[in-house]
Structures are given as C-alpha cells and as structure tokens.
Amino acid sequence: MQFFFKLFLVSLMMLSIVGCGGSKPQPTMPKWYLSSPTSDTNYFYGVGEGSSKESATAKALAQISATISTTIESSIELNEQDSTANGYSQETKSNLKSSTENIKFTGVTPIETKFINSLFYTYLKVDRKVLFNSLKRGLDKDYSKASTLFKQMQSEGTFSLLKNTPKLSKMIHSLLTQSTLEILKSVNPKFNSTQYRAKIVTLKTDLDNAKANIVLSVKSRNKLSSYYRDIVKKYISNYGLTMVSNPNSVHNKANLLIVDVAVKAQKKNVKTSDPRLRGANFAGVTIVLTTKSHTGKIVAQNRVNVINISKDSLQDAKIKTKKFEKKIKKEGILKILI
C-alpha cells in the first residue's frame, strides 16, 4: 500500500514539474511588427514575416508597394476631373496595381530582424530619394529610347516611319500607361508628372502627324491582281494611312510610297480524302507585294502564298481572296507589306 502511495506522489511531482515547464511564456511577435511606423518624407517603412529572411523582406516591400498604390489611387479619386484632362485613362488605373507590385526597390535598409517560432520577422526602410532617382533614371532611359527612335525614323525617310511606327507607338503607349509617372509622384510629391507627361504626349502627337503625312498608291498589273489590290487598299485604309490613285497628285513626293500588287495563279493538284472536296478546283496563288519609294527604289518585297478552293471553276478559285484577307487580319497589313 505504501508502495502505491509513494508511486502516486512521484507521479504527482513529475506532472507538477512538466506543468511548470509547459507554462514557460512563449516569445511573442515584435512590437514593431504589430504596429510599424507610418512612412515619412524621407523613408517608406515596411514589415513582413516569412519562412526565410528573403520571403520576409519580399513581404515587407510588398507592404510598401501597397502603400504607394493606395496613395496614388486616393490622389486620382480626389482629382478625377483633373486626371482625365492630364491624360489619365482607365487602362492606366487598371495597370497601377501591376506596376506598383513590380517596383524594383533600391535604397533598402534593414532595421531589425527577429526569428520567432520558426518564422523570420523583418523591419526595414526604403530611402525615398534613392528610390526616386533610380525610377527616374529608368523612365528617362525609356523616353530617350523612344525619342531617339523617332529621330532615326525621320532621318531615314517615309518607309522607316511606316515600318517603325508600330514599335514606337508601343513604346509611347507603355510610357503613358505603365504608371511610372504616378509612382514617381507618390515617392516624391515635388516631381512634376504633368510636365513630364506632356513631353510624352508631344512625342505621340509628332508621331501621329508624321504618320498622317505618309501617302500610299496601290497598283495592280492585271485584272486578276486587282482583286487582291482591293483587299490591300481596304486594310491600308483601315490602318489610317492616306491613299491616292494618282501618284503625281502628291505634292511632297518624299512622303509617297508605291505598292505594286502582282499575282500568279495556277492549277494545283491536291489529294484529299474529304468527300466535300471531290471535284473541287484548287488554285495555288502567289501574291507579290513590292513597295517602292517615289524614286522607284524597291524598299520592301513580300510574298504571300495561299491555296484557294472553288467548286465552280478554276478561275473562280484564282480570284477568291478570303484566305489572303485572313492572313492580313492575323499578321497585320504592315507585316504583309514589309
């Protein structure tokens, strides 16, 4: 009996010891993580947690990105009317989140890092001035590339303007919609984003005016070619370029490009097991598009090959333009021409 009583006392003591050990207070999250300071005129502050220092830092920077995004959204909402006048668009707003999430942060300084309960907690700051200068250099570089390309296009002449307009338009569109200007304004409120945007808009206007001066004359060699010529003219017109039937009517010949459409078509022997095509006529058609300057110099030449089908006649197959038109829709009229 005494043996069992002693065993009971020993068990009770062990439980008491275990209980005391289990009641040892666990480390809690850092105070700065629970209530990080708000950003000031010199720094952005951010906190984050993760399974590694890198992931904790990434979350802290993501918090700063969200702060910048919220600041910009608030500014746009408060100045909606002015924003529209200054060239903001719905697309710019929709791209805002993506742009801020992809900020390449510089001037990052860790303040404190803690490792608690298998997690890293990071507290850091980002120097506004360093970040602003880095982002501004990137914007200046992108603008300089676009401006330099436009000057090159102008010096090389009308064909270069026609050929490179899509590329330059894309660059300008990116400058106007990637939200970098709004981010810079948020990082440094003294930055004159309106003035900078005006520079980009001026470049766009100059490109539009240069494009408007391009004149094309589209010719065909024979009746067969004329069917395909009309398709080319249709899509050139849809692209917004000016066309004339008589090249001599163009006052400034340097703005003129002449597109010659030549078509060769012949019977094509095609083996097919499709019962719907039994007895059909197949025509192999080659459309040759030759673009010349006003001096007659060939500046581009392209060939498009299609196989047309007609149940009526070989001649009907030769003049069908649906597949040619489908190719233009897919690739764009400029790619077909140049």
Secondary structure, DSSP 4 states (H G I P E B T S, - for coil): -HHHHHHHHHHHHHHHHHHHHHTSPPPPPPHHHHSPPPP-SSEEEEEEEESSHHHHHHHHHHHHHHHHHHHHHHHHHHTHHHHHHTT--HHHHHHHHHHHHT----SEEEEEEEEETTEEEEEEEEEHHHHHHHHHHHHHHHHHHHHHHHHHHHHH-HHHHHHHHHHHHHHHHHHHHS-HHHHHHHH-TTS-HHHHHHHHHHHHHHHHHHHHT-EEEEEESSHHHHHHHHHHHHHHHHHT-EE-S-GGG-S-GGGEEEEEEEEEEEE-------GGGTT-EEEEEEEEEEEEETTS-EEEEEEEEEEEEESS-HHHHHT--HHHHHHHHHH-HHHHH-
